[in-house]
Amino acid sequence: MDFLAGCIGGAAGVLVGHPFDTVKVRLQVQNVDKPLYRGTYHCFQSIVRQESMFGLYKGIGSPMMGLTFVNAIVFGVQGNTMRYLGHDTPMNQFLAGAAAGAIQCVVCCPMELAKTRMQMQGTGEKKSKRKLYKNSLDCLAHIYKREGLLGVNRGMVTTLIRETPCFGVYFLTYDILTRSIGCEPGDRYMIPKLLFAGGMSGVTCWLSTYPVDVIKSRLQADGVGGVYQYSSIADCVRQSVKREGLIVFTRGLTSTLLRAFPVNAVTFATVTLVLMYARGVEGPKDSEPATPVTAHHTQLQQQAQASSL
């Protein structure tokens, strides 16, 4: 049931946050010499006007498909690492999160590659005249046919560099916040507190590794149309900084932060409600006094942590 709740919560988060992710990717990879978008709002406006509302949801199939595997890996690795470490401390939360983030890259990298390619397909067209990819699976199949296994895992190193500390920072921040504000089951503000902790943790973890995400997006978008611009991570960094300056590492940051809080908030709410409904646990009531954190609530918090990023 924990696994099911995490999947449902994660799916809700994807539905809420994917439009912001599409804007983020478009801003990160657009040609600085001939920019299509002036900023976050203009990008939103242009996509809706030129490609309809569906344009904001391009590539959503990939994160939806990969969600089950990513959550399974994160839940298993984080939980087992915490049990292995033995003590629930902030540092152990960081280490367990980092381990989970590193291992789930095996699924995350190909998933994000397909998402990025699908998001870039038909840019500026309401109805794409020539669709190279029918869907996310077809996209990965095309890439594998042309570039082999290395092509499918394009951006793996940058994904690993991003995800390992990112998940560590997320779990650490969430642990510190929940300890500070208190999230007892009897507290009538328990759910708002969980939402706040999750949302702020999401914002913090994105800020911690965002420059790496810009490079990852550029490397994964490179090669669309058969033209390759970057030969390596270092070459991508060098060319990007030379042409656009250090500000390049903030491309799409606004839409990312706008996405981070509500996505984590929605995921936390969904996971919490699904678990409460499935286990027959009553939610917090105004008349209930605050009680010590129970084993069940600790498990619920751990489930929410793993699914929210």
FITIFI-103993 format. One record per atom (N, C-alpha, C): x, y, z; residue in three letters. Coordinates in steps of 0.001 Angstrom, whole numbers, plus 500000, padded with zeros to 6 digits. Layout:
<atoms>
XYZALA...
</atoms>
This chain:
<atoms>
500831498793500000MET500000500000500000MET500869501262500000MET502023501200500713ASP502952502334500689ASP503384502640499264ASP503698501560498549PHE504173501710497174PHE503088502327496295PHE501840501829496443LEU500713502338495655LEU500463503814495958LEU500491504155497234ALA500265505546497632ALA501331506463497049ALA502572505992497064GLY503659506790496489GLY503492507006495009GLY503052505960494312CYS502844506080492867CYS501722507064492538CYS500613506960493299ILE499477507865493070ILE499883509307493388ILE500584509474494507GLY501038510818494880GLY502000511390493871GLY502926510557493404GLY503885511009492392GLY503212511382491097GLY502194510593490697ALA501453510877489465ALA500735512220489563ALA500153512484490738ALA499484513776490949ALA500482514917490825ALA501677514706491363GLY502717515732491272GLY503152515989489850GLY503253514925489057VAL503639515069487645VAL502588515871486882VAL501315515578487110LEU500227516284486418LEU500255517780486725LEU500540518120487971VAL500569519530488376VAL501815520234487848VAL502945519543487916GLY504213520209487637GLY504751520130486233GLY504208519244485384HIS504810519051484063HIS504817520309483186HIS503742521122483179PRO503797522354482372PRO504977523251482733PRO505280523363484025PHE506426524167484464PHE507735523543483983PHE507778522214483966ASP508983521526483513ASP509208521757482026ASP508135521761481247THR508247522022479808THR508812523415479563THR508317524395480304VAL508819525772480191VAL510289525824480574VAL510647525135481660LYS512032525111482122LYS512966524593481032LYS512607523460480425VAL513449522849479390VAL513561523751478165VAL512451524339477738ARG512482525233476567ARG513417526419476808ARG513365526993478003LEU514214528142478322LEU515675527738478447LEU515923526539478962GLN517299526082479154GLN518027525828477840GLN517302525328476840VAL517977524873475620VAL517774525793474414VAL517020526876474566GLN516783527732473414GLN518065528428472946GLN518117528718471659ASN519275529372471048ASN519368530816471534ASN520481531158472178VAL520622532503472736VAL520726533569471646VAL521198533175470458ASP521314534137469354ASP519958534456468739ASP519061533455468726LYS517708533647468203LYS516695533109469215LYS516577533776470355PRO515680533268471408PRO514210533354471009PRO513467532282471296LEU512033532261471013LEU511240532886472162LEU511814532830473371TYR511079533273474552TYR511873534310475343TYR511153535331475850ARG511800536409476603ARG511895536091478093ARG511085535162478559GLY511093534811479976GLY510059533739480261GLY509845533456481544THR508942532370481950THR507515532594481469THR506958533773481762TYR505569534049481382TYR505397534042479865TYR506344534660479162HIS506267534708477707HIS506343533310477107HIS507139532445477728CYS507260531071477253CYS505931530332477437CYS505320530471478625PHE504010529874478874PHE503005530347477821PHE502959531655477655GLN502006532286476750GLN502215531802475316GLN503460531747474886SER503781531344473513SER503424529892473245SER503720529015474204ILE503411527591474015ILE501908527376473897ILE501145528028474783VAL499683527881474744VAL499119528445473449VAL499624529597473021ARG499116530238471812ARG499500529466470548ARG500724528998470480GLN501210528355469268GLN500945526842469218GLN500914526199470406GLU500815524740470425GLU499610524233471206GLU498784525142471736SER497621524842472578SER498069524391473961SER497115524164474848MET497428523733476211MET498169522402476224MET497895521568475217PHE498550520256475150PHE500061520390474963PHE500496521533474426GLY501918521753474243GLY502675521750475559GLY502001522181476634LEU502624522205477947LEU502827520797478511LEU502069519843477968TYR502137518466478475TYR502888517528477539TYR503643518080476620LYS504463517235475755LYS505482516464476592LYS505624515181476295GLY506609514362476996GLY506171513867478356GLY504890514043478711ILE504439513635480048ILE504393512115480187ILE504297511420479061GLY504236509959479113GLY505470509341479742GLY506618509938479476SER507871509386479987SER507961509418481514SER507741510577482174PRO507782510562483639PRO506669509717484250PRO505510509652483589MET504428508819484104MET504815507340484057MET505440506913482970MET505857505518482831MET506987505178483793MET507931506105483935GLY509096505828484769GLY508841505984486252GLY507698506591486583LEU507387506905487976LEU507400505672488867LEU506779504597488416THR506686503380489226THR508069502851489574THR508944502774488576PHE510280502232488804PHE511122503160489679PHE511029504458489414VAL511799505426490205VAL511374505362491672VAL510062505368491914ASN509580505314493290ASN509971504010493976ASN509887502900493240ALA510259501608493819ALA511724501623494260ALA512587502147493401ILE514016502213493724ILE514258503130494917ILE513649504331494875VAL513856505300495951VAL513376504742497288VAL512159504159497310PHE511623503616498560PHE512541502531499115PHE512897501589498257GLY513704500460498696GLY515080500873499186GLY515776501679498395VAL517142502079498753VAL517154502962499994VAL516272503961500043GLN516259504865501193GLN515919504122502486GLN514895503275502427GLY514492502529503618GLY515563501565504083GLY516135500799503151ASN517163499826503506ASN518442500504504007ASN518777501657503394THR519966502380503845THR519796502903505264THR518602503423505572MET518335503908506929MET518397502767507937MET517870501596507560ARG517930500447508463ARG519372499985508655ARG520149500047507586TYR521550499638507666TYR522350500595508556TYR522080501902508395LEU522795502898509190LEU522381502850510663LEU521131502449510912GLY520698502188512280GLY520140503349513070GLY520575504567512821HIS520134505722513611HIS519497506776512705HIS518345507296513162ASP517637508319512395ASP518198509694512746ASP519297510056512077THR519921511362512295THR519883512150510984THR520022513480511046PRO520032514275509815PRO521105513823508821PRO522290513483509315MET523356513051508419MET523010511733507734MET522412510816508484ASN522010509545507891ASN520886509738506875ASN520008510704507137GLN518961511023506164GLN519586511517504863GLN520627512328505000PHE521325512823503810PHE521970511671503045PHE522655510793503759LEU523346509671503116LEU522370508706502460LEU521258508427503137ALA520250507523502577ALA519612508131501337ALA519334509429501392GLY518762510117500237GLY519720510155499065GLY520992510405499359ALA522006510443498304ALA522145509081497635ALA522110508022498434ALA522198506669497875ALA521002506374496975ALA519813506751497438ALA518601506546496639ALA518670507344495343ALA519130508593495442GLY519233509444494254GLY520198508897493228GLY521312508351493695ALA522328507821492778ALA521825506589492034ALA521206505664492759ILE520807504393492152ILE519619504557491204ILE518688505465491514GLN517526505612490642GLN517853506307489313GLN519085506795489163CYS519504507409487897CYS519426506426486726CYS519523505132487026VAL519449504103485984VAL518145504219485202VAL517069504555485897VAL515765504727485248VAL515523506195484905VAL515944507087485799CYS515677508520485652CYS516294509114484390CYS517528508725484071CYS518231509324482936CYS517542509055481592CYS517261507788481225PRO516549507543479964PRO515160508177479951PRO514500508172481106MET513172508759481215MET513216510251480893MET514200510960481466GLU514303512399481235GLU514808512710479836GLU515594511820479268LEU516039512001477888LEU514833512003476949LEU513965510999477105ALA512759510916476272ALA511846512106476515ALA511716512510477773LYS510873513668478110LYS511384514932477436LYS512680515148477511THR513281516350476921THR513101516367475411THR513357515234474758ARG513212515168473298ARG511761515399472873ARG510819514841473631MET509400515023473318MET508966516472473553MET509518517100474592GLN509174518491474889GLN509682519440473810GLN510797519086473189MET511378519937472152MET510745519707470789MET510064518588470626GLN509472518243469325GLN508319519190468977GLN508357519717467775GLY507277520591467305GLY507223521919468015GLY508372522438468428THR508412523736469106THR507821524823468205THR506828525544468750GLY506212526639468005GLY505156526221467012GLY504824524920466956GLU503818524429466000GLU502620523883466752GLU501417524336466337LYS500200523834466973LYS499995522376466615LYS500259522052465362LYS500190520677464911LYS501483520371464188LYS502303519527464784SER503608519225464210SER503465518648462809SER504152519276461848LYS504078518808460463LYS504805517482460302LYS505874517332461027ARG506650516091460928ARG507061515630462323ARG506371514601462795LYS506670514078464121LYS507722512986464014LYS508865513235464626LEU509923512236464608LEU509601511099465571LEU508984511449466716TYR508649510446467725TYR507138510430467968TYR506563509234468020LYS505130509100468286LYS504829509243469778LYS505699508691470587ASN505538508752472039ASN506901508524472696ASN506920508460474012SER508186508352474738SER508924507047474438SER508192505929474373LEU508828504642474068LEU509400504634472655LEU508645505216471733ASP509109505298470348ASP510359506172470259ASP510396507215471086CYS511559508103471135CYS512808507339471574CYS512682506572472653LEU513821505788473144LEU514237504723472137LEU513258504132471450ALA513565503114470440ALA514351503726469280ALA513963504934468846HIS514673505636467776HIS516107505946468185HIS516250506443469419ILE517587506807469912ILE518470505562470000ILE517909504460470498TYR518676503220470624TYR519104502699469254TYR518201502800468292LYS518503502323466941LYS519639503121466317LYS519669504423466568ARG520678505292465961ARG521983505362466754ARG521869505355468083GLU523047505623468907GLU523408504503469878GLU522572503473469950GLY522849502370470849GLY522585502701472305GLY523126501879473200LEU522887502033474631LEU523463503334475179LEU524576503773474620LEU525175505035475059LEU524245506206474771LEU523565506145473634GLY522632507205473265GLY521453507281474212GLY520929506113474611VAL519789506059475532VAL520176506618476902VAL521454506468477257ASN521933506958478549ASN522677508287478443ASN522399509044477380ARG523012510360477217ARG522651511249478412ARG523655511854479013GLY523421512710480181GLY523465511968481501GLY523892510692481489MET523905509889482719MET524832510486483784MET526016510935483381VAL526964511478484357VAL526405512733485015VAL525850513643484202THR525278514870484781THR524042514560485626THR523273513548485231THR522119513135486038THR522590512626487396THR523651511830487389LEU524219511288488628LEU524747512410489519LEU525436513379488904ILE525985514514489669ILE524856515354490263ILE523753515457489528ARG522610516240490014ARG521822515492491087ARG521473514235490821GLU520550513505491679GLU521141513100493026GLU522429512767493063THR523014512275494318THR522953513328495437THR523535514513495250PRO523417515511496322PRO522006516085496444PRO521279516121495328CYS519928516696495323CYS519004515928496267CYS518979514611496149PHE518148513799497036PHE518655513869498475PHE519982513945498632GLY520535514066499968GLY520083515346500651GLY520159516459499932VAL519723517755500459VAL518228517737500745VAL517476517087499869TYR516023517023500061TYR515668516327501375TYR516204515123501580PHE515894514372502795PHE516404515080504045PHE517573515686503944LEU518135516418505075LEU517244517600505445LEU516845518388504444THR515996519564504689THR514655519154505268THR514069518112504686TYR512767517637505169TYR512861517168506618TYR513930516457506937ASP514107515944508293ASP514254517098509285ASP515058518099508930ILE515272519245509822ILE513968520017510029ILE513224520243508946LEU511978521011509039LEU510922520287509860LEU510744518971509604THR509722518234510347THR510075518123511829THR511367518042512136ARG511783518025513547ARG511525519391514190ARG511732520455513423SER511612521817513965SER510167522226514206SER509290521946513227ILE507903522421513333ILE506981521394513972ILE507415520127514061GLY506599519090514695GLY505455518658513805GLY505329517362513602CYS504250516837512748CYS503555515662513441CYS503045515904514646GLU502381514848515399GLU501038514504514759GLU500649513219514788PRO499393512798514173PRO498161513504514720PRO498166513886516005GLY497003514541516581GLY496920516030516286GLY497941516579515695ASP497984518019515414ASP497057518345514251ASP496142519291514460ARG495202519637513389ARG495904520295512209ARG497132520766512411TYR497892521377511321TYR498944520417510741TYR498781519118511024MET499772518143510580MET499967518174509062MET498870518118508313ILE498981518059506854ILE499567519353506280ILE499100520545506697PRO499754521766506215PRO501242521817506533PRO501626521295507695LYS503042521270508061LYS503827520346507133LYS503243519167506824LEU503901518244505904LEU504040518864504513LEU502994519559504087LEU503015520214502773LEU504094521287502731LEU504165522070503804PHE505174523130503868PHE506585522542503853PHE506799521515504672ALA508126520893504755ALA508526520290503415ALA507592519606502768GLY507894519001501472GLY508157520031500397GLY507321521075500373GLY507493522118499368GLY508808522848499501GLY509159523216500723MET510420523925500950MET511633523032500681MET511487521754500993SER512578520813500719SER512811520679499222SER511711520666498465GLY511827520593497012GLY512533521817496443GLY512174522994496946VAL512812524235496498VAL514301524222496828VAL514630523797498044THR516034523771498484THR516877522822497647THR516341521629497388CYS517149520648496659CYS517381521088495219CYS516398521752494594TRP516597522256493231TRP517648523356493204TRP517608524238494182LEU518602525310494243LEU520018524751494400LEU520137523632495097SER521463523080495397SER522184522536494169SER521441522096493147THR522102521465491989THR521594521998490645THR520930523153490648TYR520302523619489410TYR521278523840488254TYR522463524408488467PRO523389524588487341PRO523691523286486599PRO523771522183487343VAL524023520879486711VAL522837520474485846VAL521625520825486293ASP520431520486485523ASP520407521197484174ASP520898522431484145VAL520959523174482879VAL521849522443481874VAL523016522015482332ILE523946521294481456ILE523352519962481027ILE522685519266481947LYS522057517983481624LYS521011518151480522LYS520179519173480652SER519134519414479648SER519733519715478281SER520810520493478269ARG521452520848477001ARG522089519632476341ARG522693518780477132LEU523307517579476582LEU522253516609476049LEU521120516501476747GLN520078515576476316GLN519291516106475126GLN519212517428474985ALA518538518015473830ALA519469518070472621ALA520760517967472858ASP521745518013471776ASP521566516796470865ASP521621517048469583GLY521456515953468628GLY520083515887468010GLY519141516711468493VAL517811516767467875VAL517967517290466450VAL517492516555465494GLY517653516945464089GLY518964516457463507GLY519717515679464291GLY520954515100463777GLY522175515988463900GLY522018517166464524VAL523139518104464669VAL523615518096466117VAL524890517757466312TYR525472517719467651TYR526379518924467868TYR526150519610468984GLN526891520833469273GLN527975520629470327GLN527750519681471242TYR528674519490472356TYR529347518114472296TYR530638518086472580SER531379516824472542SER531510516183473921SER531285516966474982SER531407516447476342SER530758517421477322SER530744517043478604ILE530198517917479647ILE531013519205479729ILE532333519056479738ALA533215520224479830ALA533028521151478636ALA532845520569477455ASP532647521369476245ASP531326522120476310ASP530308521467476846CYS528994522113477002CYS529083523290477964CYS529774523077479091VAL529949524157480074VAL530727525309479451VAL531817524974478758ARG532685525999478168ARG531925526820477125ARG531249526162476203GLN530506526876475154GLN529378527717475747GLN528665527158476719SER527523527856477310SER527962529127478029SER529028529018478837VAL529528530179479582VAL530115531219478638VAL530825530765477603LYS531447531680476644LYS530406532510475909LYS529297531884475541ARG528268532575474752ARG527291533364475599ARG526977532869476815GLU525902533481477595GLU526326533990478961GLU527564533703479368GLY528009534123480691GLY527476533197481777GLY527785533519483018LEU527382532670484143LEU525870532633484351LEU525171533617483786ILE523715533657483934ILE523050532455483266ILE523792531766482405VAL523264530585481733VAL522803529533482734VAL523442529500483909PHE523124528487484909PHE521829528779485667PHE521163529899485317THR519875530206485938THR518735530137484928THR519025529687483708ARG517983529589482677ARG516865528658483148ARG515633529165483176GLY514486528343483563GLY514314528162485061GLY515123528853485870LEU515062528673487318LEU513721529110487898LEU513163530205487377THR511886530714487898THR510786529669487778THR510642529083486585SER509590528086486388SER509860526834487222SER511127526523487438THR511488525359488255THR511058525552489702THR511328526725490252LEU510952526997491636LEU509435527135491783LEU508786527708490766LEU507318527784490784LEU506706526387490781LEU507401525463490117ARG506933524078490029ARG507251523289491298ARG508417523543491890ALA508903522713492992ALA507957522674494181ALA507461523840494588PHE506643523858495804PHE505293523166495601PHE504492523555494606PRO503189522899494466PRO503274521414494144PRO504293521010493367VAL504436519587493042VAL504649518783494314VAL505561519242495171ASN505814518534496415ASN504616518608497344ASN503927519742497346ALA502747519892498198ALA501649518911497784ALA501360518855496481VAL500329517949495975VAL500699516498496245VAL501972516162496045THR502414514785496269THR502249514398497728THR502660515286498632PHE502530515003500058PHE501072514802500447PHE500201515703499992ALA498786515604500339ALA498186514295499847ALA498503513937498608THR497946512725498019THR498427511482498752THR499739511400498993VAL500293510240499697VAL499669510112501084VAL499584511226501803THR499040511209503156THR497589510734503170THR496756511295502288LEU495337510948502257LEU495112509506501822LEU495892509042500835VAL495749507652500371VAL496094506676501488VAL497195506950502199LEU497606506075503300LEU496587506089504436LEU496067507279504770MET495076507373505835MET493798506612505471MET493371506765504223TYR492143506097503779TYR492336504587503750TYR493470504139503207ALA493727502707503048ALA493889502001504394ALA494478502691505362ARG494745502055506655ARG493679502355507696ARG492673503132507280GLY491594503432508204GLY492007504325509340GLY493020505169509091VAL493501506081510135VAL492744507390510023VAL492203507862511145GLU491484509133511129GLU492455510286511033GLU492078511287510263GLY492916512465510123GLY492902513296511384GLY493722514326511432PRO493795515187512613PRO492499515944512856PRO492071516019514089LYS490839516727514445LYS491163517898515352LYS490263518909515319ASP490478520105516128ASP490520519778517614ASP489686518786518027SER489561518505519450SER490635517568519981SER491427516968519091GLU492435516007519516GLU493694516706520021GLU494197516269521164PRO495460516837521645PRO496625516257520871PRO497745516961520850ALA498926516470520159ALA499470515254520901ALA499867514224520190THR500412513009520783THR501793512758520230THR502597511938520899PRO503939511631520401PRO503861510974519037PRO504918511074518254VAL504965510478516927VAL504947508963517060VAL503980508323516404THR503851506869516461THR504657506227515366THR504796504899515459ALA505549504166514426ALA504866504306513082ALA503522504302513096HIS502807504443511819HIS503098505781511171HIS503078506844511966HIS503292508163511379HIS504712508308510870HIS505671507703511572THR507054507732511094THR507149507074509730THR506432505950509553GLN506438505253508266GLN505777506109507197GLN504696506790507574LEU503997507663506625LEU504910508796506170LEU505663509376507116GLN506583510453506770GLN507659509968505812GLN508202508774506091GLN509250508239505222GLN508711508018503820GLN507461507526503715GLN506866507306502396GLN506699508633501664GLN506224509638502390ALA506027510939501757ALA507339511529501291ALA508387511368502106GLN509705511886501745GLN510142511328500419GLN510062510011500277ALA510657509348499108ALA509936509678497825ALA508628509997497918SER507869510182496684SER507776511615496225SER508216512568497054SER507903513963496757SER508853514646495812SER510103514231495755LEU511056514924494884LEU510692514746493433LEU
</atoms>
